[in-house]
């Protein structure tokens, strides 16, 4: 629960104790007791603290630029993109903007560089994601197919999907997609790949996700949203960034492959 709160400081103030409990698979009373164990009178006080900490982190990020720019750089930064008194639509757009920024700040350069280099070296690439994550798995497949890098998508526990997982071996690269509580199929795929010595990568919005724990490499994306569903804007940006990273490894060759692909 503590890890979820740290990962989603901007979202916690908008959640009820019951909603937060549902996100971390526990009860509302446990959430309240957890807040009290941290020294707060109750969950509302924890929400206030989370909101203040999120504001402080957001405010202090420009200060990091002072190491490279003059001290007056902060006051020269552009004003907020959207007004403070936002409509529901503007609030959603603002959250998406913040998610991309948060993901960019928290991405590990060495980790994503390793992931980008693993993709073209793999003999076989399997992308596993169910429900809404199936779209992002399919989109990454499309981007990599343009570079002539064959990929397979496993989006359901169908006979065909299980057969694809059954062919995982040491030379395979498995990339698992997860939002919130991971689907059992993705967890099963990660365990199988790990058992067979395959390389594994997890793209998740929770740093303590079981999928992230099982994977060799983990890329985190922020999914905070004022809406009734998670935001996947940062995940889409991350998928495109990974594909472009692969393209940049050998741009002349990949440019020719794209041309040939379009002429087919």
PAZAPA-4460 file (N, C-alpha, C; in steps of 0.05 Angstrom, whole numbers, plus 32768, in hexadecimal, padded with zeros to 4 digits):
% residues 264
    n_x    n_y    n_z   ca_x   ca_y   ca_z    c_x    c_y    c_z   seq   type   mol
   8010   7FE8   8000   8000   8000   8000   8011   8019   8000     1      X     A
   8027   8018   8010   8039   802F   8011   8045   8035   7FF7     2      X     A
   804D   8020   7FE8   8059   8024   7FCE   8045   8030   7FBA     3      X     A
   802C   8027   7FBC   8017   8033   7FAA   8014   8050   7FB0     4      X     A
   8013   8058   7FC9   8010   8074   7FD0   8027   8085   7FC6     5      X     A
   803F   807B   7FC8   8057   8089   7FBE   8055   808C   7FA0     6      X     A
   804C   8077   7F92   804B   8077   7F75   8034   8089   7F6B     7      X     A
   801F   808E   7F7B   8008   809C   7F72   8000   80B2   7F85     8      X     A
   8014   80C3   7F8C   800E   80D9   7F9F   7FF9   80EC   7F95     9      X     A
   7FF8   80F1   7F7A   7FE5   8103   7F6F   7FC9   80F8   7F6E    10      X     A
   7FC6   80DD   7F70   7FAC   80D0   7F6D   7FA0   80CA   7F88    11      X     A
   7FB0   80C5   7F9C   7FA6   80BD   7FB7   7F93   80D1   7FC3    12      X     A
   7F97   80EC   7FC0   7F84   80FF   7FCB   7F68   80FD   7FBF    13      X     A
   7F65   80F1   7FA8   7F4B   80F0   7F9B   7F3D   80D5   7FA0    14      X     A
   7F4B   80C3   7FAE   7F3F   80A8   7FB3   7F33   80A7   7FCF    15      X     A
   7F1E   8098   7FD2   7F13   8091   7FEC   7F24   807B   7FF8    16      X     A
   7F21   8076   8012   7F30   8060   801E   7F28   8045   8011    17      X     A
   7F0E   8042   800A   7F05   802A   7FFE   7F11   8027   7FE2    18      X     A
   7F12   803D   7FD3   7F1E   803C   7FB8   7F3B   8035   7FB8    19      X     A
   7F4A   8041   7FCB   7F66   803B   7FCE   7F6A   801E   7FD6    20      X     A
   7F59   8015   7FE9   7F5B   7FF9   7FF1   7F57   7FE6   7FD9    21      X     A
   7F44   7FED   7FC8   7F3E   7FDC   7FB1   7F56   7FDB   7F9E    22      X     A
   7F64   7FF2   7F9B   7F7B   7FF3   7F89   7F92   7FE2   7F93    23      X     A
   7F94   7FDE   7FAD   7FAB   7FCF   7FB9   7FA1   7FB4   7FC4    24      X     A
   7F88   7FAD   7FBE   7F7D   7F93   7FC6   7F7B   7F90   7FE4    25      X     A
   7F71   7FA4   7FF1   7F6C   7FA2   800E   7F53   7FB1   8015    26      X     A
   7F4C   7FB3   802F   7F33   7FC0   8037   7F37   7FDD   803F    27      X     A
   7F21   7FEC   8040   7F22   8008   8048   7F2C   800B   8065    28      X     A
   7F24   7FF9   8076   7F2D   7FFA   8092   7F4B   7FF7   8095    29      X     A
   7F56   7FE5   8083   7F73   7FE1   8084   7F82   7FFB   807A    30      X     A
   7F76   8009   8067   7F81   8022   805E   7F82   8036   8074    31      X     A
   7F6C   8038   8083   7F6B   804B   809A   7F7F   8043   80AF    32      X     A
   7F81   802A   80B5   7F95   8021   80CA   7FB1   8026   80C0    33      X     A
   7FB6   8023   80A6   7FD0   8029   809B   7FD7   8046   809F    34      X     A
   7FC4   8058   8099   7FC8   8075   809D   7FCE   807B   80BA    35      X     A
   7FBF   806F   80CC   7FC4   8074   80E8   7FDF   8069   80F2    36      X     A
   7FE8   8053   80E6   8002   8047   80ED   8019   805A   80E4    37      X     A
   8013   806A   80D0   8027   807D   80C7   8027   8097   80D7    38      X     A
   8015   8099   80EA   8014   80B0   80FC   7FFE   80C4   80F6    39      X     A
   7FED   80BE   80E2   7FD7   80D0   80DB   7FBE   80C9   80EC    40      X     A
   7FAD   80DC   80F0   7F94   80D7   80FF   7F82   80C5   80EF    41      X     A
   7F83   80C7   80D5   7F72   80B6   80C4   7F7B   80B9   80A7    42      X     A
   7F6A   80AD   8095   7F71   80AE   8079   7F70   80CA   806D    43      X     A
   7F5D   80DC   8074   7F5D   80F7   8069   7F77   8106   806D    44      X     A
   7F83   8102   8085   7F9C   8110   808B   7FB3   8105   8079    45      X     A
   7FB2   80EB   8074   7FC6   80DF   8062   7FC3   80EB   8046    46      X     A
   7FAA   80EF   803D   7FA4   80FA   8023   7FAF   8117   8021    47      X     A
   7FAC   8126   8036   7FB6   8142   8036   7FD5   8141   8033    48      X     A
   7FE1   812F   8042   7FFE   812D   8041   8008   8125   8026    49      X     A
   7FFA   8112   8019   8001   8108   7FFE   7FFE   811F   7FEA    50      X     A
   7FE9   812F   7FED   7FE5   8145   7FDB   7FFB   815A   7FDD    51      X     A
   8003   8160   7FF6   8018   8173   7FFB   8033   8169   7FF0    52      X     A
   8038   814F   7FF4   8051   8144   7FEA   8052   8144   7FCC    53      X     A
   803C   813D   7FBF   803A   813E   7FA2   803F   815A   7F97    54      X     A
   8033   816E   7FA5   8037   8189   7F9D   8054   8192   7FA0    55      X     A
   8060   8189   7FB6   807C   8190   7FBB   808F   8185   7FA6    56      X     A
   808A   816B   7F9F   809B   815E   7F8B   8098   816C   7F70    57      X     A
   807F   8172   7F69   807A   817F   7F50   8086   819B   7F4F    58      X     A
   8084   81A9   7F65   808F   81C4   7F67   80AE   81C4   7F66    59      X     A
   80BA   81B0   7F74   80D7   81AF   7F76   80E5   81A5   7F5E    60      X     A
   80D7   8198   7F4B   80E4   818E   7F34   80F3   81A3   7F24    61      X     A
   80E7   81BB   7F1F   80F5   81CF   7F10   810F   81D8   7F1E    62      X     A
   8110   81D4   7F39   8128   81DD   7F47   8141   81CC   7F3F    63      X     A
   813C   81B4   7F35   8152   81A3   7F2C   8160   81AF   7F14    64      X     A
   8151   81BF   7F05   815C   81CC   7EED   8171   81E1   7EF5    65      X     A
   8170   81EB   7F0E   8182   8200   7F16   819F   81F7   7F15    66      X     A
   81A4   81DC   7F16   81BF   81D2   7F14   81CB   81D8   7EF9    67      X     A
   81BA   81DA   7EE5   81C3   81DE   7ECA   81BE   81FB   7EC0    68      X     A
   81A9   8208   7ECA   81A1   8222   7EC1   81A5   8237   7ED7    69      X     A
   81A4   8251   7ED1   81A6   8266   7EE5   818F   8263   7EFA    70      X     A
   8194   8270   7F11   8181   826E   7F27   8165   8279   7F1F    71      X     A
   8165   828C   7F0D   814B   8298   7F06   813C   8287   7EF2    72      X     A
   8146   826F   7EEC   8139   825E   7ED8   811D   8256   7EE1    73      X     A
   8119   8252   7EFB   80FF   8249   7F05   80E9   825D   7EFF    74      X     A
   80EF   8277   7F04   80DB   828B   7EFF   80D6   8290   7EE2    75      X     A
   80E8   8286   7ED1   80E5   8289   7EB4   80D5   8272   7EA7    76      X     A
   80CF   825E   7EB8   80C0   8247   7EAD   80A5   8250   7EA4    77      X     A
   809A   8243   7E90   807F   824A   7E85   8069   8246   7E9A    78      X     A
   8054   8254   7E98   803D   8251   7EAB   8030   8236   7EA6    79      X     A
   801F   822D   7EB8   8010   8214   7EB5   8002   8212   7E9B    80      X     A
   8000   81FA   7E8F   7FF3   81F7   7E75   7FD5   81FC   7E77    81      X     A
   7FC9   81F3   7E8D   7FAD   81F5   7E91   7FA7   8206   7EAB    82      X     A
   7F90   8213   7EAC   7F89   8224   7EC3   7F85   8213   7EDC    83      X     A
   7F85   8221   7EF3   7F82   8213   7F0C   7F65   8209   7F0F    84      X     A
   7F52   821A   7F07   7F35   8212   7F09   7F2E   8202   7EF0    85      X     A
   7F37   81E9   7EF0   7F34   81D8   7ED8   7F19   81CB   7ED6    86      X     A
   7F10   81C7   7EBD   7EF9   81B7   7EB8   7F01   819A   7EBA    87      X     A
   7EED   8188   7EB9   7EF4   816B   7EBA   7F06   8163   7EA3    88      X     A
   7F01   816D   7E8B   7F11   8167   7E74   7F2E   8171   7E78    89      X     A
   7F30   818A   7E81   7F4B   8195   7E86   7F5A   8186   7E9C    90      X     A
   7F4B   817D   7EB1   7F58   816E   7EC6   7F63   8154   7EBC    91      X     A
   7F55   8147   7EA9   7F5E   812E   7E9D   7F77   8133   7E8D    92      X     A
   7F77   8149   7E7D   7F8E   814F   7E6D   7FA6   8156   7E7E    93      X     A
   7FA1   8165   7E94   7FB7   816D   7EA6   7FC3   8154   7EB3    94      X     A
   7FB2   8140   7EBA   7FBC   8128   7EC6   7FCD   8118   7EB3    95      X     A
   7FC4   8117   7E99   7FD4   8109   7E85   7FEF   8116   7E81    96      X     A
   7FEF   8131   7E81   8009   8140   7E7E   801B   813A   7E96    97      X     A
   800F   8139   7EAE   801F   8134   7EC6   8029   8117   7EC6    98      X     A
   8019   8104   7EBC   8022   80E8   7EBB   803A   80E5   7EA9    99      X     A
   803A   80F2   7E92   8051   80EF   7E80   806A   80FC   7E8D   100      X     A
   8066   8113   7E9A   807C   8120   7EA7   8087   810E   7EBD   101      X     A
   8075   8103   7ECD   807E   80F2   7EE4   808C   80D9   7EDA   102      X     A
   8082   80CD   7EC4   808F   80B6   7EB9   80AB   80BC   7EAF   103      X     A
   80AD   80D3   7EA1   80C7   80DB   7E97   80DC   80E1   7EAD   104      X     A
   80D2   80EC   7EC3   80E5   80F2   7ED9   80EE   80D8   7EE7   105      X     A
   80DC   80C4   7EE8   80E2   80AC   7EF8   80EE   8096   7EE7   106      X     A
   80F0   8099   7ECD   80FB   8084   7EBC   8119   8081   7EC1   107      X     A
   8122   8068   7EC2   813E   8062   7EC6   814B   805F   7EAB   108      X     A
   815F   8071   7EA5   816B   8071   7E8A   8178   8056   7E84   109      X     A
   8187   804B   7E97   8195   8032   7E92   8181   801B   7E8D   110      X     A
   816B   801C   7E9C   8157   8007   7E9A   814A   8008   7E7E   111      X     A
   8141   801F   7E75   8134   8020   7E5B   8147   801C   7E44   112      X     A
   8161   8024   7E48   8175   801F   7E33   8179   8001   7E30   113      X     A
   817A   7FF2   7E46   817D   7FD5   7E45   8165   7FC8   7E37   114      X     A
   814D   7FD2   7E3D   8135   7FC7   7E31   8135   7FCB   7E13   115      X     A
   813D   7FE3   7E0A   813E   7FEA   7DEE   8152   7FD8   7DE0   116      X     A
   8169   7FD3   7DEC   817D   7FC2   7DE0   8176   7FA4   7DDF   117      X     A
   8165   7F9C   7DF3   815D   7F80   7DF3   814A   7F79   7DDC   118      X     A
   813A   7F8C   7DD4   8125   7F86   7DC0   8130   7F7C   7DA5   119      X     A
   8143   7F8A   7D98   814D   7F80   7D7E   815E   7F67   7D81   120      X     A
   8168   7F61   7D99   817A   7F4A   7D9C   816A   7F30   7DA1   121      X     A
   8151   7F33   7DA9   8141   7F1B   7DAF   813A   7F0B   7D96   122      X     A
   813B   7EF1   7D99   8133   7EE0   7D82   8114   7EE0   7D7F   123      X     A
   8107   7EE5   7D95   80E9   7EE5   7D94   80DF   7EF8   7DA9   124      X     A
   80CB   7F08   7DA2   80BF   7F1B   7DB5   80A2   7F15   7DBA   125      X     A
   809B   7F12   7DD3   807F   7F0C   7DDA   8075   7F23   7DEC   126      X     A
   805F   7F2F   7DE4   8053   7F46   7DF3   803A   7F3C   7E00   127      X     A
   8038   7F3E   7E1A   8021   7F33   7E29   8013   7F49   7E38   128      X     A
   7FF9   7F4C   7E31   7FE8   7F60   7E3E   7FCB   7F5A   7E3A   129      X     A
   7FBB   7F5B   7E4E   7F9E   7F54   7E4C   7F8D   7F6D   7E4F   130      X     A
   7F74   7F6A   7E47   7F60   7F80   7E49   7F6B   7F99   7E3C   131      X     A
   7F6B   7FB0   7E4A   7F74   7FC9   7E3D   7F92   7FC8   7E37   132      X     A
   7FA1   7FB8   7E45   7FBE   7FB6   7E40   7FC3   7FA7   7E25   133      X     A
   7FB0   7F99   7E1B   7FB3   7F8B   7E02   7FB7   7F9F   7DEB   134      X     A
   7FAB   7FB6   7DEE   7FAE   7FCB   7DD9   7FCB   7FD4   7DD7   135      X     A
   7FD7   7FD9   7DEF   7FF2   7FE3   7DEF   8006   7FCE   7DE6   136      X     A
   8001   7FB4   7DED   8011   7F9F   7DE3   8010   7F9D   7DC4   137      X     A
   7FF8   7FA0   7DBA   7FF4   7F9F   7D9D   8001   7FB7   7D8F   138      X     A
   7FFF   7FCE   7D9C   800B   7FE6   7D90   8029   7FE4   7D8F   139      X     A
   8035   7FDA   7DA5   8053   7FD6   7DA5   805A   7FC1   7D8F   140      X     A
   804A   7FAD   7D8C   804F   7F99   7D77   804E   7FA7   7D5B   141      X     A
   803B   7FB8   7D57   8039   7FC7   7D3D   8052   7FD8   7D39   142      X     A
   805B   7FE6   7D4D   8073   7FF7   7D4A   808C   7FE7   7D44   143      X     A
   808F   7FD0   7D51   80A6   7FBF   7D4D   80A5   7FB0   7D33   144      X     A
   808D   7FA9   7D2A   808A   7F9C   7D10   8092   7FAF   7CFA   145      X     A
   808E   7FC9   7CFD   8097   7FDC   7CE9   80B5   7FDC   7CE6   146      X     A
   80C3   7FD3   7CFB   80E0   7FD1   7CFB   80E9   7FB5   7CF3   147      X     A
   80D5   7FA5   7CEA   80DA   7F89   7CE2   80E4   7F78   7CF9   148      X     A
   80D9   7F7D   7D11   80DF   7F6D   7D29   80C5   7F5E   7D30   149      X     A
   80C4   7F44   7D28   80AB   7F35   7D2D   80A4   7F33   7D4B   150      X     A
   808B   7F37   7D51   8082   7F35   7D6D   8068   7F25   7D6E   151      X     A
   8063   7F19   7D85   804A   7F0B   7D89   803C   7F16   7DA1   152      X     A
   8022   7F19   7DA0   8012   7F24   7DB6   8002   7F0E   7DC3   153      X     A
   8002   7F0D   7DDD   7FF1   7EFB   7DED   7FDE   7F0D   7DFD   154      X     A
   7FC5   7F0D   7DF6   7FB2   7F1F   7E02   7F9C   7F10   7E12   155      X     A
   7F9C   7EF6   7E10   7F87   7EE6   7E1F   7F91   7ECA   7E23   156      X     A
   7F85   7EBB   7E36   7F8E   7EA0   7E3B   7F81   7E8C   7E27   157      X     A
   7F80   7E94   7E0E   7F75   7E82   7DF9   7F8A   7E6C   7DF3   158      X     A
   7F81   7E58   7DE4   7F93   7E43   7DDD   7FAB   7E4D   7DCD   159      X     A
   7FA6   7E60   7DBB   7FBB   7E6C   7DAB   7FCF   7E7C   7DBD   160      X     A
   7FC3   7E8C   7DD0   7FD4   7E9C   7DE1   7FE6   7E8A   7DF3   161      X     A
   7FDA   7E75   7DFE   7FE9   7E64   7E10   7FFF   7E55   7E00   162      X     A
   7FF9   7E4F   7DE7   800D   7E41   7DD6   8025   7E54   7DD1   163      X     A
   8020   7E6E   7DCD   8036   7E81   7DCA   8047   7E83   7DE3   164      X     A
   803A   7E82   7DFA   8049   7E83   7E13   8059   7E69   7E16   165      X     A
   804D   7E53   7E0D   805B   7E39   7E10   8074   7E37   7E00   166      X     A
   8077   7E49   7DEB   8090   7E48   7DDB   80A5   7E5B   7DE5   167      X     A
   80A1   7E67   7DFD   80B6   7E79   7E08   80CE   7E68   7E0F   168      X     A
   80E5   7E73   7E08   80FF   7E66   7E0F   8113   7E7C   7E16   169      X     A
   812C   7E73   7E1B   8140   7E86   7E25   8145   7E9D   7E12   170      X     A
   8142   7E9A   7DF9   8148   7EAF   7DE5   8130   7EC2   7DE1   171      X     A
   811A   7EBD   7DF0   8102   7ECD   7DED   8103   7EE6   7DFF   172      X     A
   80F7   7EFC   7DF6   80F3   7F13   7E06   80D5   7F16   7E0B   173      X     A
   80CD   7F16   7E25   80B1   7F19   7E2C   80AE   7F35   7E38   174      X     A
   809B   7F44   7E2D   8094   7F5E   7E38   8077   7F5D   7E42   175      X     A
   8074   7F62   7E5C   805A   7F60   7E69   804F   7F7C   7E6F   176      X     A
   8035   7F80   7E6A   8027   7F99   7E6F   8014   7F96   7E86   177      X     A
   8014   7FA9   7E98   8002   7FA6   7EAF   7FF9   7FC1   7EB9   178      X     A
   7FE0   7FC3   7EC1   7FD5   7FDC   7ECE   7FC7   7FD3   7EE7   179      X     A
   7FCF   7FDF   7EFE   7FC3   7FD7   7F17   7FC9   7FBA   7F1E   180      X     A
   7FB5   7FAC   7F26   7FB9   7F8F   7F2D   7FBD   7F7F   7F14   181      X     A
   7FD4   7F71   7F11   7FDA   7F63   7EF8   7FC8   7F4C   7EF3   182      X     A
   7FC3   7F47   7EDA   7FB2   7F30   7ED2   7FC1   7F16   7ED6   183      X     A
   7FB4   7F01   7EE0   7FC2   7EE8   7EE5   7FD1   7EDD   7ECC   184      X     A
   7FC8   7EE3   7EB4   7FD5   7ED9   7E9C   7FF1   7EE6   7E99   185      X     A
   7FF3   7F00   7E9F   800C   7F0E   7E9D   8020   7F04   7EB2   186      X     A
   8015   7EFF   7ECA   8026   7EF5   7EE0   8030   7ED9   7ED8   187      X     A
   801E   7EC9   7ECE   8025   7EAD   7EC5   803B   7EAE   7EB0   188      X     A
   8038   7EC0   7E9D   804B   7EC3   7E87   8067   7ECA   7E92   189      X     A
   8067   7EDD   7EA5   8080   7EE6   7EB1   808E   7ECF   7EBF   190      X     A
   807E   7EC0   7ECE   808A   7EA9   7EDD   8095   7E94   7ECA   191      X     A
   8087   7E8E   7EB5   8090   7E7B   7EA1   80AA   7E84   7E94   192      X     A
   80AA   7E9D   7E8C   80C2   7EA8   7E7E   80DA   7EA8   7E91   193      X     A
   80D5   7EAE   7EAA   80EB   7EAE   7EBE   80F6   7E92   7EC2   194      X     A
   80E3   7E7E   7EC3   80EB   7E63   7EC7   80FC   7E59   7EAF   195      X     A
   80F6   7E62   7E97   8105   7E59   7E7F   811D   7E6A   7E78   196      X     A
   8123   7E7D   7E88   813B   7E8E   7E84   8138   7EA3   7E6F   197      X     A
   811F   7EAA   7E68   811B   7EBF   7E54   811E   7EDB   7E60   198      X     A
   8124   7EEF   7E50   8126   7F0A   7E59   8109   7F15   7E5C   199      X     A
   8105   7F25   7E71   80EA   7F2E   7E77   80EA   7F4C   7E7D   200      X     A
   80D6   7F5A   7E74   80D3   7F77   7E79   80B6   7F7C   7E82   201      X     A
   80B2   7F8D   7E96   8097   7F94   7EA0   8093   7FB1   7E9C   202      X     A
   807C   7FB8   7E91   8073   7FD4   7E8F   805A   7FD6   7EA1   203      X     A
   805D   7FE3   7EB8   8047   7FE4   7ECB   8045   8000   7ED7   204      X     A
   802E   8005   7EE4   8029   801E   7EF2   802C   801B   7F10   205      X     A
   8037   8005   7F19   803C   8000   7F35   8057   7FF3   7F39   206      X     A
   8068   8001   7F48   8084   7FF7   7F4B   8086   7FDD   7F5B   207      X     A
   8071   7FD6   7F6B   8071   7FBD   7F7A   805E   7FA9   7F6E   208      X     A
   8057   7FAC   7F54   8047   7F99   7F47   8055   7F7E   7F46   209      X     A
   8045   7F68   7F47   8050   7F4D   7F46   805E   7F49   7F2B   210      X     A
   8054   7F55   7F16   8060   7F52   7EFC   807C   7F60   7EFC   211      X     A
   807D   7F77   7F09   8097   7F85   7F0B   80AB   7F75   7F1B   212      X     A
   80A1   7F68   7F30   80B3   7F58   7F41   80BF   7F40   7F32   213      X     A
   80AF   7F35   7F20   80B8   7F1D   7F12   80CA   7F24   7EFA   214      X     A
   80C9   7F3C   7EF0   80D7   7F44   7ED8   80F4   7F4B   7EDD   215      X     A
   8105   7F47   7EC9   8121   7F4F   7ECA   8123   7F6E   7ECA   216      X     A
   8112   7F7A   7EB9   8113   7F97   7EB5   80F7   7FA2   7EB9   217      X     A
   80F5   7FBA   7EC6   80DB   7FC6   7ECC   80DB   7FE3   7EC3   218      X     A
   80C7   7FEA   7EB3   80C3   8006   7EAB   80A9   8010   7EB6   219      X     A
   80AA   8024   7EC7   8092   802E   7ED5   8086   8045   7EC5   220      X     A
   806B   8046   7EC5   805D   805D   7EB9   8048   8066   7ECD   221      X     A
   8043   8080   7ECD   802F   808C   7EDF   8013   808B   7ED2   222      X     A
   7FFF   8084   7EE2   7FE4   8081   7ED7   7FCF   8090   7EE7   223      X     A
   7FD7   80A4   7EF6   7FC3   80B4   7F06   7FAE   80C0   7EF4   224      X     A
   7F96   80C2   7EFE   7F80   80CD   7EEE   7F69   80D6   7EFF   225      X     A
   7F5D   80ED   7EF9   7F45   80F5   7F08   7F2C   80E7   7EFD   226      X     A
   7F2F   80D8   7EE8   7F18   80CB   7EDB   7F11   80B1   7EE9   227      X     A
   7EFE   80A2   7EDE   7EF6   8089   7EE9   7F07   8071   7EE0   228      X     A
   7F1B   8077   7ECE   7F2E   8063   7EC5   7F4A   806E   7EC7   229      X     A
   7F5E   805C   7EC8   7F7A   8064   7EC8   7F81   8072   7EAE   230      X     A
   7F95   8083   7EB0   7FA0   8090   7E98   7FB7   807F   7E8D   231      X     A
   7FB6   807A   7E73   7FCB   806A   7E66   7FDB   807B   7E52   232      X     A
   7FD8   8095   7E55   7FE7   80A7   7E43   8005   80A3   7E46   233      X     A
   800F   80A1   7E5E   802C   809E   7E62   8035   8082   7E58   234      X     A
   8024   806E   7E5A   802C   8054   7E4F   802E   8055   7E31   235      X     A
   801C   8063   7E24   801D   8066   7E07   8037   8074   7DFF   236      X     A
   803E   8089   7E0E   8057   8098   7E08   806F   8086   7E0C   237      X     A
   806E   8075   7E21   8085   8064   7E27   8088   804F   7E11   238      X     A
   8072   8044   7E08   8073   8030   7DF2   807F   803C   7DD9   239      X     A
   8077   8054   7DD2   8082   8062   7DBA   80A0   8068   7DBE   240      X     A
   80A7   8070   7DD7   80C3   8076   7DDD   80D5   805D   7DDA   241      X     A
   80CB   8047   7DE3   80DA   802E   7DE0   80DE   8027   7DC3   242      X     A
   80C9   8029   7DB3   80CB   8023   7D96   80DF   8036   7D89   243      X     A
   80DD   804F   7D8F   80F0   8063   7D83   810C   805E   7D8C   244      X     A
   8110   8055   7DA5   812B   804E   7DAE   8137   8037   7D9E   245      X     A
   8126   8023   7D98   8130   800D   7D87   8137   8017   7D6C   246      X     A
   8126   8028   7D60   812B   8033   7D46   8145   8043   7D45   247      X     A
   814B   8052   7D5A   8163   8062   7D5B   817D   8052   7D5D   248      X     A
   817B   8039   7D65   8193   8028   7D67   81A0   8024   7D4C   249      X     A
   8190   8023   7D37   819A   801F   7D1C   8187   802C   7D08   250      X     A
   8186   8046   7D09   8172   8055   7CFA   8172   8050   7CDC   251      X     A
   818A   804F   7CCF   818A   804A   7CB1   817E   8030   7CAA   252      X     A
   8185   801B   7CB9   817A   8000   7CB2   815C   7FFF   7CB7   253      X     A
   8153   8009   7CCD   8137   8008   7CD4   8127   801A   7CC1   254      X     A
   8132   8030   7CB7   8124   8041   7CA4   811E   8032   7C8A   255      X     A
   8132   8022   7C81   812E   8011   7C6A   8119   7FFC   7C6E   256      X     A
   8119   7FF0   7C86   8106   7FDB   7C8D   80E9   7FE6   7C8D   257      X     A
   80E6   7FFF   7C97   80CC   800B   7C97   80C2   8010   7C7B   258      X     A
   80D4   8019   7C69   80CC   801E   7C4E   80C4   8004   7C41   259      X     A
   80D3   7FEE   7C46   80CC   7FD4   7C3A   80B2   7FCA   7C45   260      X     A
   80AD   7FCF   7C5F   8094   7FC6   7C6B   807C   7FD4   7C5F   261      X     A
   807F   7FEE   7C59   8069   7FFD   7C4E   8063   7FF6   7C31   262      X     A
   8078   7FEA   7C24   8074   7FE3   7C08   8069   7FC7   7C04   263      X     A
   8066   7FB9   7C1A   805B   7F9D   7C18   803E   7F9D   7C10   264      X     A
***
